[in-house]
Amino acid sequence: QKLRTFKFEPMVDMNMVHYSTDGWLLHNSSDEAKKQNDLQKLEAELTAKFQAELAAAAEKESAGESSEPPDDSKQLRNSFNYSDRAAQTFNSGSKERETMTEPPPTATREGSCSQYEIYDEYVQDQRRIKHEEEVQKAKTAKNKAGKAATQETPGPAVQEEQQNLFEGENVSRALQVLERTVNQNSFNDIAQDFKYWDDASDQFREGEGTLLPLWKFFTDKAKKKHITSICWNPEYLDMFAVSYGSYDFMKQGSGLVCIYSLKNPSHPEFTFQTDSGVMCCDFHKEKSNLLAVGLYDGTVMVYDIRNKSAAPIYRSTVKTGKHTDPVWQVFWAEDEAGKPQSFLSVSSDGRVTMWMLSKSMLEYQDVLELKIERDEPPAQGGAGGG
C-alpha cells in the first residue's frame, strides 16, 4: 500500500515431509531383481551339490571305504562376515644350555683303635662325670647359702668373660667400621667438595687459586700445645701423623703424636704420649707402619702403629748417644740390601746422626758434627818480645 504498486510473490510449497523411507521390494523386470535371482539359483545349486557330496561320503563311510571330506571351498560366504588372509610367523630360535655341578667336598679320615686307647677313654669319661657331680654339688650348696648375693654380684669369671667380649678384636673392628660409616654420612658434603669442588672464578685469575677449608682435626689431649710437624703416610693416602710440642722453650711439657684419617675426622685413629714435646716425625717409605719421632729433650723414638701398646719399639738413651739439644728433623734413609733399617736425625747440638734399628736397641753413628768456632784473643808477647 505504501508503494502503490503490484508486488509479485512466487508460489510457496505448502507440503512438509516429516518422515521418509525407501521400500525393500524390487520389480521383477528390473536389473537388480534379475541379478538377485541368478545369485539365489547359483547358491541353491551349490548347496544341493554339497549336500549330495555329504550324502555320498556318508554312504562310503557306512560301506567301510575311506574317503576325503567334501571340498567346501566353493561354498559362497558373506564377504562382510568372512574374509581370507594369509600370514607367516617367525619360528622361535632353539637354544641349548648345559649345566654342571661341582662334586661335594670329601675328606679322608684315618684312625686306630686299640684296647689301651679304649681303656684310657673310659677312665677320662669317669673322671669327667665325677668332676661334673662335684661342681653340681658345689653350686647347689652355694645357692642354698646365698642365692640373692650370687645373683646380684657376678663372679670374677663372668666379669672377665664379659670384659673379653667387649674388648675382642672383632668387636673393636666392627665399632671402627660403624664409626667411620656414621662420620662419612655426617661429613658427606665436605667429602663431595673435596672431590668435585671447583671455583669458576679461577679462570679469570691466572696464577692464583682459592683455599676451601674442609676438615677440622682436633683432640682434647692437644690443648695448649703447638703443632710442630705433619707427615703423610706413603701407603695409606688418607692417613697422616701430627706431632704436638711447644715452641715456648720456657714452658715445656709433655708431647703427643696423633694419627688422623680422612675417613674419621672426629677422632684420631692412634695417639702416643711422650714425656717431652715432639718436634718432628716421619713415616717409613716402604714399611708405612714405622713412625720415627724426635723430641725436645734430644730423644729419638720409633713407633709401630700396628701394635696395641702405645710404647715405642725403639728409644734412644744417654747410653746409646741421644742428642743433647732438641731434634728438629728426622728422615728415613733408603733401605740397602744386607743392612738394617736406619733414619737420620738433625739436632741443634751440631750432630747429624744415623740411627740403625738392631734387634733390641738403636745403634747410632754420627754422620756430621758441626762446631762453633770462636775468635781467640790475641796472644800476649813474652818477656823477650816478639
C-alpha positions as CSV (number, residue, x, y, z in Angstrom):
1,Q,0.0,0.0,0.0
2,K,2.9,2.3,0.7
3,L,4.4,1.7,-2.7
4,R,1.1,1.8,-4.5
5,T,2.5,-0.8,-7.0
6,F,1.9,-4.5,-7.8
7,K,4.2,-6.9,-5.8
8,F,4.9,-10.4,-7.3
9,E,5.3,-13.2,-4.8
10,P,6.2,-16.7,-6.0
11,M,4.2,-19.8,-5.2
12,V,5.2,-21.3,-1.9
13,D,5.2,-25.1,-1.4
14,M,2.7,-25.9,1.2
15,N,3.9,-29.6,1.7
16,M,6.2,-30.6,4.6
17,V,7.9,-34.1,4.8
18,H,8.1,-35.4,8.4
19,Y,9.3,-39.0,7.6
20,S,10.6,-40.7,4.5
21,T,11.9,-44.3,4.0
22,D,12.7,-46.4,0.9
23,G,11.0,-49.7,0.2
24,W,12.8,-53.1,0.0
25,L,10.7,-54.5,-2.8
26,L,12.1,-54.8,-6.3
27,H,10.3,-55.1,-9.6
28,N,10.7,-58.5,-11.3
29,S,11.7,-57.0,-14.6
30,S,14.4,-54.7,-13.1
31,D,18.1,-55.5,-13.4
32,E,18.7,-55.7,-9.7
33,A,15.9,-58.3,-9.4
34,K,17.5,-60.4,-12.2
35,K,20.9,-60.4,-10.5
36,Q,19.4,-61.4,-7.2
37,N,17.5,-64.3,-8.8
38,D,20.7,-65.5,-10.5
39,L,22.7,-65.5,-7.2
40,Q,19.9,-67.4,-5.5
41,K,19.8,-70.0,-8.2
42,L,23.7,-70.4,-8.1
43,E,23.6,-70.7,-4.3
44,A,20.8,-73.3,-4.4
45,E,22.8,-75.4,-7.0
46,L,26.0,-75.3,-4.9
47,T,24.1,-76.2,-1.7
48,A,22.5,-79.1,-3.5
49,K,25.8,-80.3,-4.8
50,F,27.4,-80.0,-1.4
51,Q,24.6,-82.0,0.2
52,A,25.0,-84.7,-2.4
53,E,28.7,-85.0,-1.7
54,L,28.0,-85.2,2.0
55,A,25.5,-88.0,1.4
56,A,27.9,-89.9,-0.9
57,A,30.6,-89.6,1.7
58,A,28.3,-90.9,4.4
59,E,27.4,-93.9,2.2
60,K,31.1,-94.7,1.6
61,E,31.9,-94.5,5.3
62,S,29.0,-96.8,6.1
63,A,30.3,-99.2,3.4
64,G,33.8,-99.2,5.1
65,E,35.5,-97.1,2.4
66,S,37.8,-94.3,3.4
67,S,37.1,-91.0,1.6
68,E,38.2,-87.4,1.9
69,P,35.7,-84.9,3.2
70,P,33.9,-82.8,0.6
71,D,35.5,-79.6,-0.6
72,D,33.6,-76.7,0.7
73,S,35.9,-74.1,-0.7
74,K,33.4,-73.3,-3.4
75,Q,30.6,-72.6,-1.0
76,L,29.7,-68.9,-1.0
77,R,30.2,-66.9,2.1
78,N,29.2,-63.4,3.1
79,S,32.1,-61.1,2.4
80,F,31.2,-58.9,5.3
81,N,31.5,-61.7,7.9
82,Y,34.2,-63.9,6.3
83,S,37.5,-63.0,4.8
84,D,40.6,-64.9,3.9
85,R,44.0,-63.7,4.9
86,A,47.4,-65.4,4.8
87,A,50.1,-64.8,7.5
88,Q,53.5,-66.1,8.2
89,T,55.0,-66.2,11.7
90,F,58.6,-66.3,12.8
91,N,60.0,-69.6,14.2
92,S,61.5,-69.2,17.6
93,G,65.2,-70.0,17.7
94,S,66.3,-73.0,19.5
95,K,68.9,-72.8,22.3
96,E,70.9,-75.3,24.2
97,R,72.1,-74.9,27.7
98,E,74.3,-77.2,29.7
99,T,75.0,-77.2,33.5
100,M,77.5,-79.0,35.6
101,T,77.5,-79.1,39.3
102,E,80.6,-79.3,41.5
103,P,81.0,-82.5,43.4
104,P,80.6,-82.1,47.2
105,P,83.8,-81.9,49.1
106,T,85.1,-85.1,50.5
107,A,87.7,-85.8,53.2
108,T,89.6,-88.9,54.2
109,R,90.0,-89.6,57.9
110,E,92.0,-92.4,59.3
111,G,92.5,-93.6,62.9
112,S,93.3,-96.6,65.0
113,C,91.6,-98.2,67.9
114,S,93.3,-100.4,70.4
115,Q,92.5,-101.9,73.8
116,Y,94.5,-99.4,75.8
117,E,93.0,-96.4,73.9
118,I,89.5,-97.7,74.8
119,Y,90.6,-98.1,78.4
120,D,92.0,-94.5,78.6
121,E,88.8,-93.1,77.1
122,Y,86.7,-94.9,79.7
123,V,89.0,-93.5,82.5
124,Q,88.7,-89.9,81.2
125,D,84.9,-90.3,80.9
126,Q,84.6,-91.4,84.5
127,R,86.8,-88.5,85.7
128,R,84.6,-86.1,83.7
129,I,81.4,-87.5,85.3
130,K,82.9,-87.3,88.8
131,H,84.0,-83.7,88.2
132,E,80.6,-82.6,87.0
133,E,79.0,-84.1,90.0
134,E,81.3,-82.3,92.3
135,V,80.7,-79.0,90.5
136,Q,76.9,-79.5,90.7
137,K,77.1,-80.2,94.4
138,A,79.2,-77.1,95.0
139,K,76.7,-75.0,93.0
140,T,73.8,-76.4,95.0
141,A,75.5,-75.6,98.3
142,K,76.4,-72.1,97.2
143,N,72.8,-71.4,96.0
144,K,71.4,-72.5,99.3
145,A,73.9,-70.4,101.3
146,G,73.2,-67.1,99.5
147,K,71.2,-67.2,96.3
148,A,70.4,-63.4,96.3
149,A,74.0,-62.3,96.7
150,T,75.1,-64.6,93.9
151,Q,72.6,-63.2,91.5
152,E,73.5,-59.6,92.3
153,T,77.3,-59.9,92.2
154,P,78.6,-61.9,89.2
155,G,81.7,-63.9,89.8
156,P,85.2,-62.9,88.5
157,A,85.0,-65.5,85.7
158,V,81.7,-63.9,84.4
159,Q,83.2,-60.4,84.6
160,E,86.3,-61.5,82.8
161,E,84.2,-63.2,80.1
162,Q,82.1,-60.0,79.6
163,Q,85.2,-57.9,79.5
164,N,86.8,-60.1,76.9
165,L,83.6,-60.0,74.9
166,F,83.6,-56.2,74.7
167,E,87.4,-55.9,74.2
168,G,87.6,-58.5,71.4
169,E,89.3,-57.8,68.1
170,N,86.1,-58.4,66.1
171,V,84.0,-56.1,68.3
172,S,86.6,-53.3,68.0
173,R,86.8,-53.7,64.3
174,A,83.1,-53.6,63.9
175,L,82.8,-50.5,66.0
176,Q,85.6,-48.8,64.0
177,V,83.7,-49.5,60.7
178,L,80.5,-48.3,62.3
179,E,82.1,-45.1,63.5
180,R,83.6,-44.4,60.0
181,T,80.2,-45.0,58.4
182,V,78.5,-42.5,60.6
183,N,81.2,-39.9,60.1
184,Q,81.1,-40.3,56.3
185,N,77.3,-39.7,56.4
186,S,77.8,-36.7,58.7
187,F,80.6,-35.2,56.5
188,N,79.2,-36.2,53.2
189,D,79.0,-32.6,51.9
190,I,82.7,-32.0,52.8
191,A,83.7,-35.2,51.0
192,Q,81.8,-34.1,47.9
193,D,83.6,-30.7,48.0
194,F,86.9,-32.4,48.4
195,K,86.4,-34.4,45.2
196,Y,84.3,-32.3,42.9
197,W,84.5,-28.6,44.1
198,D,85.9,-26.2,41.5
199,D,85.9,-22.4,41.7
200,A,84.6,-21.0,38.5
201,S,86.5,-17.7,39.1
202,D,89.9,-19.4,38.8
203,Q,89.8,-19.0,35.0
204,F,89.9,-15.2,35.4
205,R,92.8,-15.3,37.9
206,E,95.9,-16.8,36.4
207,G,98.4,-17.9,38.8
208,E,96.1,-17.6,41.8
209,G,93.8,-20.0,43.5
210,T,91.3,-20.3,46.2
211,L,91.6,-22.1,49.6
212,L,88.5,-24.0,50.6
213,P,88.5,-25.2,54.3
214,L,87.4,-28.8,54.5
215,W,88.0,-30.9,57.6
216,K,89.0,-29.8,61.1
217,F,91.0,-32.3,63.2
218,F,91.1,-31.7,66.9
219,T,91.6,-33.7,70.1
220,D,91.2,-32.6,73.7
221,K,94.6,-34.1,74.5
222,A,96.4,-31.5,72.4
223,K,95.1,-28.4,74.2
224,K,97.7,-25.7,74.8
225,K,100.2,-27.5,72.5
226,H,101.7,-26.3,69.3
227,I,101.7,-28.3,66.0
228,T,105.3,-28.9,65.2
229,S,105.1,-31.1,62.1
230,I,102.8,-33.0,59.8
231,C,103.7,-36.2,57.8
232,W,101.5,-38.1,55.3
233,N,101.6,-41.9,55.2
234,P,103.1,-43.1,51.9
235,E,100.9,-46.2,51.6
236,Y,97.5,-45.1,53.1
237,L,96.9,-41.8,51.4
238,D,94.1,-40.8,53.8
239,M,96.3,-41.1,56.9
240,F,98.7,-38.6,58.3
241,A,100.6,-38.0,61.5
242,V,100.7,-34.8,63.5
243,S,103.3,-34.1,66.3
244,Y,102.5,-31.7,69.2
245,G,105.0,-29.9,71.3
246,S,105.8,-26.4,72.4
247,Y,107.9,-23.6,70.9
248,D,107.8,-21.7,74.2
249,F,111.0,-23.1,75.5
250,M,110.5,-21.7,79.0
251,K,107.3,-23.8,79.4
252,Q,108.0,-27.2,78.2
253,G,105.6,-30.1,78.9
254,S,104.6,-33.5,77.6
255,G,104.3,-34.2,73.9
256,L,101.8,-36.0,71.7
257,V,101.6,-37.8,68.4
258,C,98.2,-38.3,66.7
259,I,97.5,-40.4,63.6
260,Y,94.4,-39.0,61.8
261,S,92.5,-40.3,58.9
262,L,90.2,-38.5,56.4
263,K,87.7,-41.4,56.9
264,N,87.2,-40.4,60.6
265,P,87.7,-36.6,61.1
266,S,86.1,-36.6,64.6
267,H,88.8,-38.5,66.5
268,P,92.4,-39.7,65.9
269,E,93.0,-43.3,65.0
270,F,96.1,-43.6,67.2
271,T,97.6,-41.5,69.9
272,F,101.1,-41.7,71.5
273,Q,102.0,-39.8,74.7
274,T,105.6,-38.7,75.3
275,D,107.4,-37.2,78.3
276,S,108.8,-34.3,76.3
277,G,107.4,-32.3,73.4
278,V,107.5,-33.9,69.9
279,M,109.3,-31.6,67.4
280,C,109.3,-33.8,64.2
281,C,108.0,-37.1,62.8
282,D,108.4,-39.1,59.6
283,F,106.9,-42.3,58.1
284,H,109.0,-45.0,56.6
285,K,108.7,-45.0,52.8
286,E,108.2,-48.8,52.4
287,K,107.1,-50.0,55.8
288,S,104.4,-47.5,56.5
289,N,103.7,-48.8,60.0
290,L,107.0,-47.4,61.3
291,L,107.0,-43.8,62.5
292,A,110.2,-42.0,63.7
293,V,109.8,-39.0,66.0
294,G,112.2,-36.6,67.6
295,L,111.7,-34.9,71.0
296,Y,112.7,-31.7,72.5
297,D,115.0,-33.3,75.1
298,G,117.1,-34.9,72.3
299,T,115.4,-38.4,72.3
300,V,114.5,-40.2,69.1
301,M,111.9,-42.9,69.1
302,V,110.3,-45.4,66.7
303,Y,106.7,-46.4,66.9
304,D,104.9,-49.3,65.3
305,I,101.3,-48.1,64.8
306,R,100.1,-51.7,64.3
307,N,100.9,-52.5,68.0
308,K,98.1,-52.1,70.5
309,S,100.7,-50.8,73.0
310,A,101.4,-47.1,73.0
311,A,105.1,-47.7,74.0
312,P,107.8,-47.2,71.3
313,I,109.6,-50.2,70.0
314,Y,112.9,-48.3,69.9
315,R,114.1,-45.4,72.1
316,S,117.5,-43.6,72.4
317,T,119.0,-43.0,75.8
318,V,122.1,-41.3,77.2
319,K,124.0,-44.6,76.9
320,T,123.0,-45.0,73.3
321,G,124.1,-41.5,72.3
322,K,120.9,-39.4,72.3
323,H,121.2,-35.7,71.4
324,T,121.7,-33.0,74.0
325,D,119.5,-30.4,72.3
326,P,116.1,-30.6,70.6
327,V,115.8,-32.8,67.5
328,W,114.4,-30.6,64.7
329,Q,114.2,-33.2,61.9
330,V,114.1,-36.9,61.3
331,F,114.2,-38.6,58.0
332,W,114.2,-42.3,57.0
333,A,117.1,-43.4,54.8
334,E,116.7,-45.7,51.8
335,D,116.9,-49.4,52.7
336,E,120.0,-51.2,51.4
337,A,120.4,-55.0,50.9
338,G,122.0,-56.7,53.9
339,K,121.8,-53.6,56.1
340,P,119.4,-52.8,58.9
341,Q,116.8,-50.1,58.5
342,S,118.0,-46.6,59.5
343,F,117.0,-43.0,59.8
344,L,118.8,-39.7,60.2
345,S,118.2,-37.0,62.9
346,V,119.3,-33.4,63.0
347,S,119.7,-31.5,66.3
348,S,120.8,-28.1,67.3
349,D,123.8,-29.7,69.2
350,G,125.5,-29.8,65.8
351,R,125.2,-33.5,65.2
352,V,123.7,-35.3,62.2
353,T,123.2,-38.8,63.4
354,M,122.3,-42.1,61.7
355,W,120.2,-44.5,63.8
356,M,120.2,-48.1,62.9
357,L,117.4,-50.5,64.1
358,S,119.0,-53.6,65.6
359,K,117.2,-56.4,67.3
360,S,117.0,-54.9,70.7
361,M,118.2,-51.3,70.6
362,L,119.1,-48.3,68.5
363,E,122.7,-48.1,67.3
364,Y,124.0,-44.7,66.3
365,Q,126.7,-43.3,64.1
366,D,127.5,-39.6,63.7
367,V,127.5,-38.7,60.1
368,L,128.3,-35.0,60.5
369,E,129.2,-32.8,63.5
370,L,129.3,-29.1,63.4
371,K,131.2,-27.0,65.9
372,I,131.1,-23.3,66.6
373,E,134.4,-21.6,66.0
374,R,135.0,-18.7,68.5
375,D,137.6,-16.0,67.9
376,E,140.6,-16.5,70.1
377,P,142.1,-13.4,71.9
378,P,145.5,-12.3,70.5
379,A,148.5,-13.9,72.3
380,Q,150.4,-11.5,74.6
381,G,154.2,-11.1,73.9
382,G,156.7,-12.7,76.2
383,A,159.4,-11.0,78.1
384,G,161.7,-11.1,75.2
385,G,159.2,-9.5,72.9
386,G,158.4,-10.8,69.6
